[in-house]
Amino acid sequence: MINDLTNETSVAPADRQREAEALVAKGHAALLHGKHAAEAAGTFAQALQIAPDLRDAHLGMAEANFALGQFEVTRAAAAYVQRLAPGTVDAAIAEALTLCLDANYPQAQAVLDDAARRDPGNAYLHALRGYVLRCLGNDYDASLAEAKASRLASSVDLRSIFPQVRRYAAAAPVGAEGDAPRLEPTYSTPPQPMSPGTAMRRRAVQFNFATRGYPIATYAIIGVCVVMFALQSTNDAVTLALFQDNNAVAGGEWYRLFTAMFLHEPRNFIHIFSNMLSLYFIGPFVERVYGTGRYLLLYLGTGLIASLTFFALVPGGVALGASGAIAGIFGVLGAFFFAYRNRLGPAGNAMVQQWIFWLGLNVVFNVLASTSLAWQAHLGGLVAGLILGFVFLPRRIMA
């Protein structure tokens, strides 16, 4: 009987520990979903009620409350993690969060760079490193860190779980001649929690966090193409009025050069699926690197050049499809990889090779999907994308 009681009491703490760990896993999943920091914070709090010394729960509390703007809670939780597990990657993340509260972004970057080498598969770590780099004005390296975090988090954009980026400004050297320069942030005290405000204001803030960093131009283009395909499939007059008929273009209907890039062969689901799938894979990265406005300009510009190329080389020809513009975005992506392959180290050449592979695969898909491939438009769009991709490289990246 004594043995039975001993076994019962020894199992219960283990069960509670597993329950707490399950809650931590649930909290991390909510946080890395990108929009549920409040839910994550509540889940981590439940875990701590069961296991007050659970390190992962304290780190989760620090991360979730940093997203919510509850910075005093962030500081306390981060300090607890550093006491529980000094020298670990978790402690490094906690230290970096504290340094962010103090606006000491250079030191936070140094801590996170070391932690990333120790734990390269930690999605939150790379996302936090991207946030710190944004605050330091290094948007190029920030984009790479954010892209890696997104890949590790199943394509979720984790920028929405951080406060608004506040640029770090270096002050001019002070003191007697020969003294080391002193760096001062744009603010010297930790940022304060957001005031509750009105319900409308809170919703506006939530909306900004929810949509920040989304490739809205890519999704808008995909949406327009899908809507147009649905209209074409039910009404052939739409296709006849808007596709690229070079005889009609020569007669003055120049708008067809533009409208054709949003059309696809009616009822040919493979054609639109292959094109939209290609755009879905490459568009978001290009949009994040170049910016939404520049990306939209590149898409429309390369698509128009693709249509003009087909018009010039195939008098009397007919064409429709987004393939020329998508080839242009492939060209822009190639320009980016070629321009920075040396800075990316061994990964740079691998990216160029992957770009060539996916470009070839895209061409194969289009050959199989379309009954008549306008290769002239593809070539015109690709060349235009390569050229304009170099021309419009963001200045901060080029510097």
C-alpha positions in Angstrom: 0.0 0.0 0.0 2.9 2.3 0.8 4.5 1.6 -2.6 1.2 2.4 -4.4 1.0 5.8 -2.7 4.7 6.5 -3.5 4.1 5.9 -7.2 1.0 8.0 -7.3 2.7 11.0 -5.7 5.8 10.7 -8.0 3.7 10.6 -11.2 1.6 13.7 -10.5 4.5 16.3 -10.7 5.6 14.7 -14.0 2.1 15.0 -15.4 1.9 18.6 -14.4 5.3 19.3 -15.9 4.1 17.8 -19.2 0.9 19.8 -19.0 3.0 23.0 -18.6 5.3 22.1 -21.4 2.3 21.4 -23.7 0.9 24.9 -22.8 4.3 26.4 -23.7 4.3 24.7 -27.0 0.8 26.0 -27.7 1.9 29.5 -26.7 4.9 29.5 -29.0 2.6 28.2 -31.9 0.2 31.1 -31.2 3.1 33.7 -31.1 4.8 32.4 -34.2 1.5 32.5 -36.0 2.1 36.2 -36.1 -1.2 37.6 -34.9 -2.0 36.1 -31.5 0.5 37.6 -29.0 -2.2 38.2 -26.4 -3.4 34.6 -26.6 0.2 33.4 -26.4 0.8 35.6 -23.3 -2.2 34.1 -21.6 -1.1 30.6 -22.4 2.4 31.2 -21.0 0.9 32.6 -17.8 -1.2 29.4 -17.4 2.0 27.3 -17.8 3.7 29.4 -15.1 0.9 28.8 -12.7 1.6 25.0 -13.1 5.4 25.2 -13.2 6.7 28.6 -11.9 10.3 27.9 -12.8 9.7 26.7 -16.3 12.3 28.6 -18.3 10.6 28.3 -21.7 7.4 29.8 -20.2 9.3 32.8 -18.8 11.0 33.4 -22.2 7.6 33.1 -23.9 6.2 35.7 -21.5 9.1 38.0 -22.4 8.6 37.6 -26.1 4.8 37.9 -26.1 4.7 40.9 -23.9 7.4 42.6 -26.0 5.0 42.2 -28.9 2.1 43.6 -26.8 4.1 46.6 -25.7 4.0 45.5 -22.0 7.7 46.3 -21.5 7.9 46.1 -17.8 6.7 42.5 -17.9 9.1 41.8 -20.7 12.0 43.1 -18.6 11.0 41.1 -15.5 10.5 37.9 -17.5 13.8 38.3 -19.4 15.7 38.8 -16.2 14.2 35.6 -14.8 15.3 33.6 -17.8 18.9 35.0 -17.5 18.9 33.9 -13.8 17.5 30.4 -14.6 19.8 29.5 -17.5 22.8 31.8 -17.9 24.9 31.2 -21.0 22.2 29.5 -23.0 20.6 30.7 -26.3 17.4 31.5 -24.4 19.4 33.7 -22.0 20.9 35.4 -25.1 17.4 36.1 -26.5 16.3 37.5 -23.1 19.4 39.7 -22.9 18.7 41.0 -26.4 15.1 41.9 -25.5 16.4 43.8 -22.5 18.9 45.6 -24.6 16.1 46.6 -27.1 14.2 48.1 -24.2 17.3 50.2 -23.4 17.6 51.0 -27.1 21.1 49.5 -27.1 20.7 47.9 -30.6 24.4 47.5 -31.5 25.0 45.3 -28.4 21.7 43.5 -29.0 22.9 42.7 -32.6 26.2 41.3 -31.2 24.4 39.1 -28.8 22.0 37.8 -31.4 24.7 37.2 -34.0 26.4 34.9 -31.6 23.2 33.2 -30.6 22.3 32.7 -34.3 25.5 30.8 -34.9 24.7 28.6 -31.9 21.1 27.9 -32.8 20.5 28.6 -36.6 17.1 26.9 -36.6 15.4 29.3 -34.1 12.8 31.3 -36.0 12.1 33.9 -33.3 15.8 34.5 -32.8 16.2 35.4 -36.5 13.1 37.5 -36.5 14.3 39.5 -33.5 17.7 39.9 -35.2 15.9 41.3 -38.2 14.0 43.7 -36.0 17.2 44.9 -34.4 18.9 45.3 -37.8 15.9 47.4 -38.9 16.3 49.7 -35.9 20.0 50.1 -36.9 19.0 51.0 -40.5 20.5 47.9 -42.0 17.5 46.9 -44.1 19.4 44.6 -46.4 20.6 42.2 -43.7 17.3 42.6 -41.9 15.5 41.4 -45.0 17.7 38.3 -45.1 17.1 37.6 -41.4 13.4 38.1 -41.7 13.2 35.8 -44.8 15.1 33.1 -42.9 12.7 33.5 -39.9 9.7 33.2 -42.2 11.0 30.0 -43.8 11.6 28.5 -40.4 8.1 29.5 -39.3 6.3 27.9 -42.2 6.2 31.1 -44.3 4.7 33.3 -41.6 5.9 36.9 -41.6 7.1 37.4 -38.0 7.6 41.1 -38.2 4.1 41.7 -36.9 5.1 40.4 -33.4 7.5 43.3 -32.8 6.9 46.9 -31.8 7.3 49.7 -34.3 10.8 50.0 -35.6 12.6 53.0 -34.1 15.8 54.0 -35.9 19.0 54.1 -33.9 20.9 57.4 -34.4 24.6 57.8 -33.6 25.4 61.2 -31.9 28.5 63.2 -32.8 31.6 62.5 -30.7 31.6 64.4 -27.5 34.2 65.2 -24.8 37.9 66.2 -25.1 39.8 65.6 -28.2 41.0 62.0 -28.4 38.1 60.7 -26.3 36.2 57.7 -27.7 33.0 58.7 -29.5 29.8 58.2 -27.5 26.7 56.7 -29.2 23.3 57.8 -28.1 20.0 56.3 -29.2 17.1 58.4 -30.4 15.6 57.8 -26.9 17.5 57.0 -23.8 14.7 55.5 -21.6 12.8 52.3 -22.3 9.7 52.8 -24.4 6.5 52.9 -22.4 3.5 50.6 -22.9 0.9 51.9 -25.2 -2.1 53.6 -23.6 -5.3 51.7 -24.0 -6.9 54.5 -26.0 -10.2 54.2 -27.7 -11.6 50.9 -29.1 -11.1 52.4 -32.6 -7.5 53.3 -32.0 -6.7 49.8 -30.6 -8.3 48.3 -33.7 -6.2 50.5 -35.9 -3.0 49.5 -34.2 -4.0 45.8 -34.4 -4.7 46.2 -38.1 -1.3 47.8 -38.7 0.5 45.0 -36.9 -1.6 42.4 -38.7 -0.8 43.8 -42.2 2.7 45.1 -41.7 5.1 43.3 -44.1 2.5 41.5 -46.1 3.2 41.3 -49.8 -0.1 43.1 -50.6 0.8 43.9 -54.2 1.6 40.3 -55.0 -1.7 39.1 -53.5 -3.6 42.0 -55.2 -2.2 41.0 -58.6 -3.1 37.3 -58.0 -6.6 38.4 -57.0 -7.1 40.5 -60.1 -6.0 37.7 -62.3 -8.3 35.2 -60.7 -11.3 37.5 -60.9 -10.5 38.2 -64.6 -10.2 34.4 -65.3 -13.6 33.8 -63.7 -15.1 36.5 -65.9 -13.4 35.2 -69.0 -14.7 31.6 -68.2 -18.3 32.9 -68.2 -18.1 35.6 -70.9 -15.9 35.2 -73.9 -16.5 38.9 -74.8 -14.2 39.8 -71.9 -11.3 38.0 -73.6 -12.1 39.4 -77.0 -12.2 42.9 -75.7 -8.9 42.8 -73.7 -6.4 40.3 -75.1 -3.4 41.4 -77.1 -4.4 41.5 -80.7 -1.5 43.2 -82.5 -3.7 44.2 -85.4 -6.0 46.0 -83.0 -3.0 47.5 -81.2 -1.6 48.8 -84.5 -5.1 50.3 -85.1 -4.8 52.4 -81.9 -6.1 50.0 -79.1 -2.9 50.4 -77.1 -4.6 49.5 -73.8 -4.5 45.8 -74.9 -0.7 45.9 -74.2 -1.6 46.4 -70.5 -4.9 44.5 -70.1 -3.5 41.3 -71.6 -1.1 40.8 -68.7 -4.1 40.1 -66.4 -5.8 37.6 -68.7 -5.3 33.8 -69.2 -6.7 31.3 -71.6 -10.4 30.9 -70.7 -11.2 27.6 -68.8 -7.5 26.6 -68.9 -7.0 26.1 -65.2 -3.4 24.8 -65.7 -2.4 28.0 -67.4 -3.5 30.3 -64.6 -2.5 27.9 -61.8 1.1 27.6 -63.1 1.4 31.4 -63.5 -0.1 32.3 -60.1 1.9 29.6 -58.3 5.1 31.0 -59.8 4.2 34.5 -58.7 3.2 33.3 -55.2 6.6 31.8 -54.7 8.8 34.6 -56.0 6.7 37.7 -55.6 6.6 38.1 -51.8 10.4 38.0 -51.5 11.0 40.5 -54.4 8.3 42.8 -52.9 9.9 42.8 -49.5 13.4 43.5 -50.9 12.3 46.2 -53.3 9.3 47.6 -51.5 5.7 47.4 -52.5 5.6 50.6 -54.7 8.8 49.8 -56.6 7.7 46.1 -56.9 4.4 47.1 -58.5 6.2 49.5 -60.9 8.6 46.7 -61.8 5.7 44.2 -62.4 3.7 46.5 -64.6 6.8 47.9 -66.4 8.3 44.5 -67.3 4.8 43.3 -68.3 4.4 46.2 -70.6 7.8 45.8 -72.1 7.0 42.1 -72.7 3.8 43.0 -74.6 5.7 45.6 -76.6 8.4 43.0 -77.5 5.7 40.6 -78.8 4.0 43.5 -80.7 7.3 44.4 -82.4 8.4 40.9 -83.3 5.1 39.3 -84.2 3.0 41.6 -86.3 -0.5 40.4 -86.4 0.0 38.0 -83.5 -2.3 37.4 -80.6 -1.4 36.7 -76.9 -2.6 36.9 -73.4 -1.3 35.9 -70.0 0.7 37.2 -67.0 3.8 35.1 -68.1 5.7 38.1 -69.5 5.3 40.1 -66.3 6.2 37.1 -64.2 9.3 36.5 -66.3 10.1 40.2 -65.6 9.9 39.5 -61.8 12.1 36.5 -62.3 14.6 38.8 -64.0 14.4 41.3 -61.1 15.1 38.4 -58.6 18.0 37.3 -60.7 19.4 40.8 -60.8 19.3 40.9 -57.0 21.0 37.6 -56.6 23.7 38.5 -59.2 24.3 41.9 -57.6 24.8 40.5 -54.1 26.1 36.9 -54.6 29.6 37.9 -53.3 28.1 39.4 -50.1 26.0 36.3 -49.5 29.1 34.1 -49.5 28.7 30.4 -50.6 24.9 30.8 -50.4 25.1 33.5 -53.1 26.2 31.2 -55.9 23.7 28.6 -54.7 20.9 31.2 -54.9 21.9 32.0 -58.5 21.8 28.3 -59.4 18.4 27.9 -57.8 17.2 31.0 -59.7 18.3 29.5 -63.0 16.6 26.2 -62.1 13.3 27.8 -61.2 13.4 30.0 -64.3 13.8 26.9 -66.5 11.0 25.1 -64.6 8.7 28.1 -65.0 9.3 28.0 -68.8 8.5 24.3 -68.9 5.3 24.9 -66.9 4.2 27.6 -69.4 5.0 25.4 -72.4 2.8 22.6 -70.9 0.1 24.9 -69.7 -0.4 27.2 -72.7 -1.5 26.1 -76.2 0.6 28.8 -77.8 3.7 30.1 -75.9 4.7 33.7 -76.8 8.4 33.2 -76.1 9.1 36.7 -77.4 7.1 38.2 -74.5 8.9 35.9 -72.0 12.3 37.0 -73.3 11.3 40.7 -73.4 10.0 40.5 -69.8 13.1 38.6 -68.5 15.6 41.0 -70.1 13.6 44.0 -68.9 13.5 42.5 -65.4 17.3 41.9 -65.3 18.0 45.5 -66.4 15.4 47.2 -64.2 16.2 45.0 -61.3 19.7 46.5 -61.3 18.5 50.0 -61.9 16.0 50.0 -59.1 18.0 48.2 -56.4 17.1 50.0 -53.1 19.7 52.6 -52.3 20.2 51.3 -48.7 21.0 47.9 -50.1 23.4 49.3 -52.7 25.2 51.3 -50.1 
